[in-house]
């Protein structure tokens, strides 16, 4: 894959995350409270102002790569256990903390329902 194609692919994911946060936070589409990083810029890929960090306290890194195919296979396996439940995976590498993997839209929905006290 060409470098320009890879950067465009990453940029699409950053834009998706930004758009979903704007949607779930009920912000105007032209807000400057959430911005995406320029490719190659250091720091978070989706930048949040302190006002937004209060509502969504996460440092956001976006990676749109094929090497994560195995993680999707783990979630696919979790789906087979009970199709009525949301699949979730706990993954771990040696010397690293365990991670949770779940559908991004589900995570955002749960997070913002909990944050808004609904």
Secondary structure, DSSP 8 states (H G I E B T S, - for coil): --HHHHHHHHHHHHHHHHHHHHHHTT--TT-SSEEE--TT-SS-SEEE-HHHHHHS---B-----GGGHHHHHHHHHHHHH-TTS--EEEE--TTS--EEEE-HHHHHHHHHHHHHT-
